[in-house]
Amino acid sequence: MSARRDAALLVALCALLAACTGVRTTGSARAPAGTGGTPSTAAPGAAASAATETEAAPPSPPVEEPPSPPAAAGEASNAANCSCAQAQPKSKPKSRPRAKPKTEPEPAPPPPQTAAVVAPPAEVVNAQVAEIGTAVTSILGKRVHGLKGEDLGRVVDVLADSSGRVRVAIIDFGGFLGVGNRRIAVDWPLLHFDPQGGDNKVLILTLSRQKLQSAPEYKESARPRILVPPPDGANAGAVDAAETKK
Amino acid sequence: MTPAASRGLDWFNLFVANVQTGFGPFIAVYLSSQSWTQTAIGLALSIGTVSSMASQVPAGALVDAIANKTRVAAFSVLVFTASALMFAIYPIPLFVYLAEVLHGLSSCTLGPAIAALSLILAGRFGMGLRLGRNARFAAIGNGLGAALMGACGQYVSERAVFYLTAAFTLPALLALLPLRPVARGLQPPAGPSPPRASSWHVLADRRLLIFCGCALLFTFGNAPMLMLISGTLTAKGSNPSLLIAACIVLPQIIVALASPTVGRCAEKYGRRLVLLTGFVMLPLRGALIATTVDPVWLVVLQALDGIAAACFGILVPLIVSDVAARSGHFNLSLGAVGFAIGIGSTLSTPAAGWLADHYGARIAFFFLTAIGLGAVLLVSTAMPETRPREGID
């Protein structure tokens, strides 16, 4: 009897393991070519960071310039840096808005966004450890408020274009206990930090609640539909948002 | 002894339902607040689904093999405590995945253990009434849990929700204390009667298989309803969070009110009639929802879900106890039905979501209505009455 029970448990465990690895491989298979080789999916932690990279570095549209492999690698290291707060949060991530890249031997502070546009050098950079010039803060999981301080959800993802420039924030909005929330994509410039926010800043989104509510839900694609400001930037008070990019 | 034990089981149902609320879809919100990426969250949730699906049937067999069901229940609750604390204290991938697996496993042992304790307490002929009481207290626990944890997540912090969840496991354990002598003294019908039937024989019972099919279809039509309704509310309502909370809590109030009646009716008029009543609510609700746009109406129609949930929640363990209680494989059979339910809900949510994306929510509601009609048809044509006749059994 007990032998049979053991066998049943074993079968269940095997099925579980197979299912998990199945999920994991499909996850990394979706990763763009540039990030494919990085993680060897040994520990769950590594799997998570692989997942992070798939998410933060979306398949870039092959329009302006063929994304050179080094650029993709730069994006990947950038993404890895963003996710480090999530991969090993030894301290509470919220209490430390200023990321300190002090004990990181590898990729050095992420290249500034504009620098990524110029083709980066093809060989390994001799990076050094230094404190970053301006204060920086983690974006993933950050609360988003409206102009009047109303709760508009939280940032759950950021999307960059092929040059590595952050273009879109995905905001998780509404719902109750995780039921009925929607993910809305908004143009990155619609977000800014509260100047008087102090250390624990919230993001301010210059959109009305109704606009966010009626926006279409974000669907993963290379060219998603997003909320953008009006073309001419007139009537700055109530920013009206239109949809672009077919 | 029995009244105290009975009250203990009431409270146990209440607190377990309370705890389970914390492990719901709120986990996704919490992990987002901890800077988890969407892909990693999806992976964690799939791990939870897969582990609970895979362990349904084996866990049922395990509970059958362990004589002391109170101990199984206590151990499962302790595992919940550990999972909730892992979420709260150290939400790194390793612990979150582990907590998901542990929670999936122990949910699968806890459900059968509660049903087995009810069977020991009430016997086969009082089972309907006992299950009605279980459902009433579980519904109160669910409703209170949703309200408390929603407020906690809004006004305290997301992390605090999991501390609250862990804290609720303590009164659940205390509620088990009066049940200890029951499990020890009244060893289940393991008298001289049953030459234990083989598990395959029990699982191949025609009535059980048909009921699994009915349960699968019903869950397939029912599970995505709340998601679709709340999605609609988020897009339209003036205060969506409050309306969605009402959509969650209102059915629980109905379940709490109706359950004892449903249990009594199942004993008096038979299982088939009550099952049909519950199943009819699904296509009715789907059709009515598809024809309205008023947010308040959407909430009011959730009352139908309460009736369906009361009937379904009571009849699953009741019909299984009719079919398999004397075979010694009650929990294994319950695990099989749980597996069917799991398949239904896992498959239907993406299917309905896809339909809603491509053809609009209305078409998705009509689709779910059609599935619900199919479930009604299956019950009315194929499902036999399983109520035991006192004289014969």
Interface residues (C-beta under 8 A of the other chain):
Chain A: M1 S2 R5 A8 L9 V11 A12 A15 L16 A19 C20 V23 R24 G27 A43 P44 G45 A47 A48 A51 T52 T54 E55 A56 S83 A85 Q86 A87 Q88 P89 P93 S138 L140 G141 R154 V156 D157 I170 D172 F173 G174 G175 F176 L177 G178 V179 G180 N181 R182 R183 Q213 S214 E217 K219
Chain B: T21 G24 P25 F26 I27 A28 V29 S32 S33 Q34 S35 W36 T37 Q38 T39 A40 L43 S46 I47 V50 S51 A54 S55 V57 P58 A61 L62 A65 P91 I92 P93 L94 Y97 V101 A146 M149 G150 G153 L226 M227 I229 S230 G231 L233 T234 A235 K236 P240 S241 L242 I244 A245 C247 I248 D357
